[in-house]
Amino acid sequence: MPTELQPKASRPRARRHPTPFILVDAAQREPLHRQLYDAMRAAIVSGQLPAGSRLPSSRALASDTGVSRATVGVAFDQLRAEGYVEARTGSGTFVRAGLPDDALHTRRRRQSPSQRPRPAVAEAPTPRVPPALVQAHSLPVHQTAPIAFVTGMPALDLFPAALWAKLSARRWRGAVGDAGARLLNYANPAGYYPLRRAIATYVGLARGVRCEAEQVIVTAGAQQALDLAARVILRPGDSVWLEDPGYFGAKAAFEAVRACIVPVPVDSEGLDAAAGEALDPAARLACVSPSHQFPLGATLSMRRRLALLDWAARAGAWVIEDDYDGEFRYVGRPLASLQGLDADRSASAHLSTVNGRVLYIGTFSKTLCPALRLGYLIVPPMLVDSFAAAKAAAVGHTPTVEQAVLTDFMEEGHYARHVRRMRLIYAQRQEALVAAASAHLAQWVDVRPSPAGMHLVGWLRGELARKGVTDQLLSDIALAAGVITTPLLSYRLNRRARDIPSTSTVDGALLFGYSAFSETAIWNGARQMEHAFSADPRSNVRRSRRGGGQRNQMQGGDRGRVTKAGQGGSGEGNLANA
């Protein structure tokens, strides 16, 4: 390298920071240059302008503060004289790496809000944040490739990115003239009407939902749909039935409006409305996942569906149907929706309130990708205006261009084909998980196939409970080895309850997501867990004689049998939502 380039290469590039907010007032007794000096010194001492930062030029600072360049020059000279900054010929003025002694004594380490001393004056009361909201906010967000066995993640590796890019480019090319104005302007808070129409058509055919396009509210995923429902329907103090165990995101949404959560037990037939009535017959709302209960995987039986709808009619209550992964059923056709059953019953009884009690939630986060942030809420006709107004007050409207691209994706048949493809691949990945768990994890958990969903439940073996091994302990050991399996305990609303069904004497379980992972990743994850469990004395138990020895068998003899909470077998006996 030539000698003359070495100094330039050895000097690090100066970091540029925004000019700190400086307010000078000619009406004050203190001279303008002193006010400017004090403000710049405070920014340096506090760390707002860290060592090595380049100060704005005298011309720029004079323009920003409304003083003369001479005034700025006097302030800069004072800072240089006291050792806060240094001038570099041809480069500008920079904060020095070593500050004067008095600055070092006054400089305070940056502290978190909880570490800072409280002021002596009285403070305004801090708003109470519901614990479920804190729990949801503190969950880790994985912005890298999904880690086995995270639940609720679709197959991101199979997202049709090239096709999506093509459709997006076509929309942007057409965003000119009147069409461009309609696409780029403020929009209907209920959503882009062509997309609402496409959603109504799709759910009518695929899920048996009875609705018109006007009843569809486009949301930023299922969580916003839950939030809207909570704010429109509930008042502080209203009771809400929630499945126990169940989805913590729903609990967070309802606690945010100060609702009272009523945990209702779930068994192999789903939520028990009779148990809910015994706990709180006057509840305002029930939130269920009837097609594939999260996290246990049960399907709400017809008897329980009718009982739930009868209760809602008697109590004047509402039912939220969270159909987070209803498309993914591997045995027979996907089950018809609870909303469709409600509409059919109303129509056959010649009631005026058709579609009266059920609000249906769907999401594209599970079928396409979470980053799209699109979902939908289908509400009874009398609630459409209220929900549209609530959404307008909260976020205005959902981004229109993404809605338009999704409309094209659905209307041209790409979405239906994509879902069919995912259904086939997810079935294969579920088979791989059952086989890998049988080969490597059989002495710890019992993982059996399910006719639907994106995850499986691995129930802890009975001998583990006798040794004091819990699902939380196994989850912690797996996490230390780089594998994520969520303990069932995390989804319990009533952690003292021990009535969750199981074929063993244990009520602990681990959740294994499989939809986002290749078969190779699934087998590798199972091996990592086996090594971690075997190496940890807390979970190392004598290998059971049944299972675990057939490492190369793709399927065990229990496939297709009706088991706990509908994990396998017929539909009648049978997550993370975003």
N, C-alpha and C positions, 0 to 999 in steps of 0.2 A: 504494500500500500504506500503511495507517495507520502512523504513526510508532512506536506502541508495539509493533508486531510486528517491526520491523526488527532490534532486538538479538537476538530469538529466532531469526530467520532467518539472521543472520550467524554465529551460534555453531554450529560443527559438532557433530553428535550424538556424545556420548561413546561410546567403544568399550568394551564390556564384555568382560573376560577372566575365565576361571575363576580362582578363588582358588588361589594357589600352595600346594603341599603344605607345611605348617608343623608342625613337631613341637617342642613345648616340654616340658621335663622338670623338675619341681619338685625332683628329687633332685640336680640339678646345682648347683654353687656359684654359677653366674652367675644373677642375678635374672631372673625370668620376663619382665619388660618388656624387658630387654636381649636375651634370646634372641629375642623377637618382633621387636624392632628389627633385629637382625642378619639374620634370615630375610627380612624385607621388603626391607631394603636390598640383599641379595644378589639377590633377584628383580628389582629395579629395575636394578641395575648390569649384570646378565647379559642384560638385554633381555627376560626372561620377562614382565615388566610394562613394556611400552614407553611412551614419552611419550604423555600424553593418556589413559592407562588410568584407569578409575575403580576405586579401592580398595574392598574390601568394607566395609560399615558396621561400626562398632564392635560393635554387637549381634551381627551375623552372625559376625564374626571371633572374638568372645569365645565364642560357642556352638561354633564349629568347633574351637577350640584348648583349650577347657575352662578358660579364665582369666576373670577379672572384666573388666567393661567399663572399669574404672578402669585396669587394667594395659594394656589396649589403648590407652586414651587417652594414657598416658605414652609408649608407643612411637610413636604418631602425632605427638605433640608434638615428640619428638626428631627425627623425619624431617622435619617442617616447619621446625624450627629450623635444620637443616643444609641445607635447600634441595632436598630430594629430592621433596617433595610440596607441594601447595598446596590450601587449603580454598576451596571456592566456596559462597557462602551459598545455601542451599536446594538445592544440587546434590550435595554430597558432597566427598570428598577425591580428588585426581587427581595422577598422576605429572607432574612439571614437564617442560616441553620442554627446558630447559637445566639439566643436572645440575651439581653442584659440581665444582670443578677436580680434586679427588682421585678422583672417580668417573670423570671422563673419562680419566684416566691409567690407571685399572685396568680400564676396560671394553675387552673384546677383541672384535674383529670376529668374526662368526660364520664358522667355517671348515668346509669339508667334512672328513669323516673322514680323507681322505688328506693334508690340509694340516696337521692338528693334530700338534704335536710328540709323539713317542712317550715314554711314561713310562720312567724309568730302571729300574723293577722289571721282572722277567720277565713276559711275557704268555703267556696260553694260546695254543697254535698255532691259526692261523686255518684253518677248514675249507676244503679246496680245492673251488672251484666249477668244474664242467666248463665249458670255453669255449663249448660250444653253448648252455648255459643263459644265460650272459652275453649271447651274441648275441641269443637270443630275447627276453630281458628288455629289451634296448636298442632293439629295433625300435620305430619310431614307431607310436602308436595314434591313428588318425584318428577323433575323436569328432564330426566335422562330416560333411557329406555326402561320400560317397566321391569321390576324385579320380581321373580317368582317368589311367592305365589300371591301377588296382590290381587284383591277381588275388585270386581266392577270395571275392569279395563277391557275395552274391545281389542281386536287384533289390529293394532296400529301399523304393523308391517304389511297388512293387506289393504290399507286404505287406498282407494283409486286416485292417487295424487295427480297423475298425468291427465286423467279425464277431468278431474275437478279444475285443474289449471286451465284446460281448454275451454270449459264452460265459463269460467271466470273471465278469461280473456275475451270471449265473445260478448259477454255482458258489458264489459268496460268499453269495448269498441263501439257498442251500440248506445253508450251513454252520451248522446248528443241530441241537441234540439229539444223538442217537447218530451221525448222519451227519457232523455238524460235528466231533465228538470224533475220529472216525476220520480226517477230513481234516486236522485241525489238530494232531494229536498226533505224537509221534515215530513214524517209519515204517520199513518194511523197507529196509535199505540197498541191496538189489538193485533197488528201485524199486516204484512203484505198480503193483500186479498188473494192473489193467485196461489200463494203458498197455503193459506188457510183452506182454500178450496181443494188443493191437492191432498192436504192432510185429511180432510173430511172424507174424501174419496178413498184414500188408502186405509184408514182405520175402519171404515165401513166394510171394506172387502176383507181385510186381513184380521181384524180383531172383533168384528161384529158390533162396532159402536154405531149408535143411531144419532146422527147429528147433521146439522146444516153448517156450511162454511162460516156463517155469522157467529156460531157458538164457539169457534176455535179462537183462543187467545195464544199468540206466539210468545214464548218466554225465552229467557236466557237459561235454558236447561230446566230440569225438574225442580231444582232447589228454589228457583224464583217462583215457580208455580206453587210450591208449598207455602212460600212466604206470602204470595198474593192471597191464597186461600185463607191463611191465618189472619191477615189484616182485614179482609172483607167480611169474613163469617164470624170471627170470634171477638168477644169483648174480654177485658181483664176479669179473671175469675171463672170464665167458662171452662167446663170440663171437656177433655178430649180423650177418647179411647185410643190407645196405641198398642200395637202388637208387642208382646214381651216374650222373647227378645225381639228387637226391631231396629229400624234404621234411625241412627242418632241424628241425622240431618232433619228428619221430620220433628223429632223432639226439640231440636234447637229452634226451628221455625215457630213452633207453638209456644215454647217458653219465652221467645222474644216478645210476644204480645201478652205475656203474663197469664197464659192459660194454665189450668191445672191438669197435669198429666195423670191419666188413669191407666196403669199397666194392665193389660188383659192377656191372660195366658194363651199360648199357641200350642196346639197339639197336631196330630197327624191329619186333622181335617181343617187346620187353619185357626183363625181367631174364633173364640167361642162367644157368640153374642149373649147367650144366657149368663155366662160368667160376667160379661160386661154390665149387663143389667143389674146383676146382684151387687156389683161394685158401685155403679153410679148410673141409675136408669135415666137421669135427666141430662146426660151429656149432650153437648151441642154438636159434636162432630166425632166421627170415627175414621181413622186412617188405616187402610189395609192394603196389602199387596196380594190379591187373591190368586193371580195366575201362578206366582212362584214366590212364596213368602220369603222375605229377607230377614234373617239369614238362614233359616232352617230348611227352606225349600218346599214346604208343604203347599198343596193346592187347596183352596177353600172349596169344600164340598158343596154340592147343590143344596143340601139341607141347611148348611150354615149360611149360604148366600141368601136364601129365602128368609131365614131368621133375621139376618142383619137388615135386609130391606124392610121387613115387617116392623122391626124396632124403630128404624128411621122414620117410617110413616107415622107410627104411633107417637113418637117423641117429638116430631117436627124437627128432626136432626138431619145432618148432612153426612154423606159418606164420600171420602176421597179414595179413589182407586188408583194406586200407584203402580202403573204397569211398566216398570222400569226395564224389564227384559222379556216381555211377553212374546216377542217374535221367535225366541229361541227355544222351541220345543222339538224334541227329537223322536218322540213316539206319537204318531198320528198328527192331526192338524192342531195348530195352536188353539187353546181354549177360548170360547167366546167371552167377551168382557162382562163384568158386573153391570156396567152402565147400559149395555145392550139389553140385558135381562130386565133391568129396571124399566127401560123404555118399552119393551115388549109387554111387560105386565101392565103398565099404565095404559097402553093402547088397547089391550084386550079388555080392560075394565072400563074403557071409554072415559078415562079421566082427562081433565083439561090440562093437568100439569104433566105432560109427557116429558120424559127425561128429568123427572122432578127432583130426585134426592141425591144423585151420584155425580161427582165431579171427577173427570178422567184425566190422568196425567200421563204423558208420554215424553220420551226424550230421544234425541239423535246422538247423545253422548255415548250410548251403549251400542248403537248400530253403525255409526260413522266414526266420530272421534270427539273427545271431551273439549278440545280447543275450539270447536265450531260454536259452542255455547248456544245451541238452539234446542228448544223443547216446545211443548204445547200443553195447554190446559183447555179441556172441553167442558163448558159449564152449561147449566140449564138456561133456557132463553131469558128467564126473568132476571138472571144475574149478569148478563153480558155487559150491560152499561156500567154496572158497579165495578166489575173487574177491569174493564177498559179504563175507567177513571182512576182506579187505584194504581194501575200500571203507569198511566200518564203522569201521575203525581210522583211516582218513585223514580222512573228512568226515562220517561218520554216514550221513545219507541226503540224497537230492536233494529240493529243495523240492516238497512234494506238490501244492499247489494248481496250480502250473504244469503238473505232470504230468497232473492231472485235466482241466484245460482242453484240453491237447493230445490227451488221450484222446477227449474229445467231438469235437474238430476232425477226428480221424481216423475215428472210428466213424460220424459223420454224413456222411462222404464228402467233406468240404471239402478234406482234404489231397490226395487223389488228383486232384481237380479243379484245385487250386492248382498241383500239379506239372505237369499237362498244359498249363496255361496258361503256366507259366514256360518249358516246353520250346519252345512255339511262339514266344514272345517272344525267347528267347535265340537261336533259329535266325535270326530277323530281325536281331538285333543283331550276330550273327557276320557275316552278309552285309554289313551296313553297315561293319564293321571291315575286312573284306577289300577292299571298294570304296574306303574312305577311305585305307587304306594303299597301295593301288595308285595312287591319284591323287596322294598327297602324299609318300609315303615310299619309293617304289620304288627310288630311287637309293641308298638306305641299307640297307633290309631287304627280305626276301622273305617276305611273310605270305600263307599259303595256308589255305584252309578245312579244317576238321576235322570228322569225323562225330560228335564228342562233346565234352563239356567246357564250361568256363566261361572259357577263355582260349585264345589262339593264340600260337604261337611265330614270331617274326620273325627269320629267319636273316640275318646280316650278309652283304652282297655281297662277292664276292671281292676287288674292287679296294680295299675299305676295309682289308683285312688288309695289302695291299702298301704302304699308306700309314701303317700302324701304328695304325689306328683300332680300338678295342676296344669290346666291348659295355658295359664299365664306363664308358668315356668318354662314349658316347652316352647312357647312363642318367643320368650326371651333368649333361650339357648339358640334357637334357629336364627333369630335376628343377629346375634353375635357372629354367626357363621355366614351372614350375608343373604339369608332367606327370610322372606316376610310371610308369616302365616298369622292371621288375626285370631286371638282367642275368643271363644263364644262369650266369655265374661264381658268383653267390651261392648256387646250389644244388649246386655240385660238392663232393663229399666229398674227392675226390682231385684237387686243382687242377692237378697236373702232368700228369694224363692228357689226351691229345688224340685219344681214339678215339670221341668222340661223333659219331654219323652226321650227315651233312649233304650236300646236293646241291652245295654249293660247296666251295672249298678252305678255308673258314673254319669254326672251331668256336665262334664267338661268336654270341649271339642275345639278343634282348629278348623279354620276356613281356608280352603285351597282354591284360589282363582286359577283358571286354566285357559280362558279364552284368549288372553293376550300373549301366550307363550307357545313357541314351537315345541314339537315333541322332544327334540333334543334338550331344550331348556327345561322341560318338565322332568325328564329323567335325571338331568344334572342336579336340579334342585332337590329331588328326592334323595339322591346320593349324598349331597351336602348335609341334609338334615340327618340322615342315618349316621354319618361320621360324627356330627356334632352331638347327637343324642348318645351314641355309644361312648364317646370320649368323656362325657360329663357324668360324674358319679351320681348326681342328683336324679338323672333320668335313665340310668343304665340298669335295666332289669333283665332277668334271665329270659332268653328267647323262648317264646311260646312255641309249643309243638305244632299248632295249627297256623298255617299261613307263613309267609316270610321266606320260605325255603325255595319257592318256585320263582326264581328271579327272571326267568325268560318267558313265563307264561303271560300272554297278553290279556287274558281275562280269567277271573275266578269263577267259581260255580254259583256265586250269589247274584250274578247279573240278572236284572229284570225282576227280582223279588221285591215285594212291598216291605219296606223297612221303616225305621223310625222317621217320623215327620215327612213321609212321602219320598224318602231317598231311594227311588227305584220303584218299579212296578207300574201299576195303572195310574191314570190321571186322577181318578176319583179319590184315591188314598193320598193324593199328593197336595246394589247393593247398591253400594254406594251410588247413591243416586246423585246426579249433578245436573 
